[in-house]
Amino acid sequence: DAGVIQSPRHEVTEMGQEVTLRCKPISGHDYLFWYRQTMMRGLELLIYFNNNVPIDDSGMPEDRFSAKMPNASFSTLKIQPSEPRDSAVYFCASSLQAGIILGQPQHFGDGTRLSIL
Amino acid sequence: AQSVAQPEDQVNVAEGNPLTVKCTYSVSGNPYLFWYVQYPNRGLQFLLKYITGDNLVKGSYGFEAEFNKSQTSFHLKKPSALVSDSALYFCAVRDITSGTYKYIFGTGTRLKVLA
């Protein structure tokens, strides 16, 4: 049973470049979450989707960040232009709607480690 | 506002000894409580949850957690620690009565089990 798949696992790029992170949720899950993890700030929720629709993007730090979910099996998080302070590990997680009401957990991918030079 | 606190940045325990990782929460309404574990270079993995029912819940890898409503706590426990339990542990809460589907995660507690 495939879990949440994120790509790339590592990304190193220079500041000012566009960065696109990708996520494939678990099939059948209809909630998708993007998180950022840093030593200083811990785990932060950036945005989440329900049935491909963004529900809460209050955690997105700036307009440089954008996220899309064009279909149930794919989501992207884009940073344009990137800055060194965006360096972090970015996680995608998915969950079932019915499961959320009953308290089913989120399932996390293994993250993308992003380094902006 | 909903919140969860993990008061210890790090917990050290000798292998074979019991371990406790502490978590307290603050929500309006009934809490859904979770524990996750994170190993190096991996995503968070679900360990166990409390929704309703018995205050003692059992989860993966021999872990259990005790829900205490009066103390608003949900401490993670294991009777006998293994070196392989060394990892970062996160407590999380969601208050479904607020209509949000957000998880609120704690800051994490690093567990180090010494051989």
Interface residues (C-beta under 8 A of the other chain):
Chain A: V4 Y31 F33 G42 L43 L45 Y48 N50 I55 D56 F91 A93 I100 I101 L102 G103 P105 Q106 H107 F108 G109 D110 G111 R113
Chain B: Y32 F34 Y36 N41 R42 G43 L44 Q45 F46 K49 I51 F90 R94 I96 T100 Y101 K102 Y103 F105 T107 G108
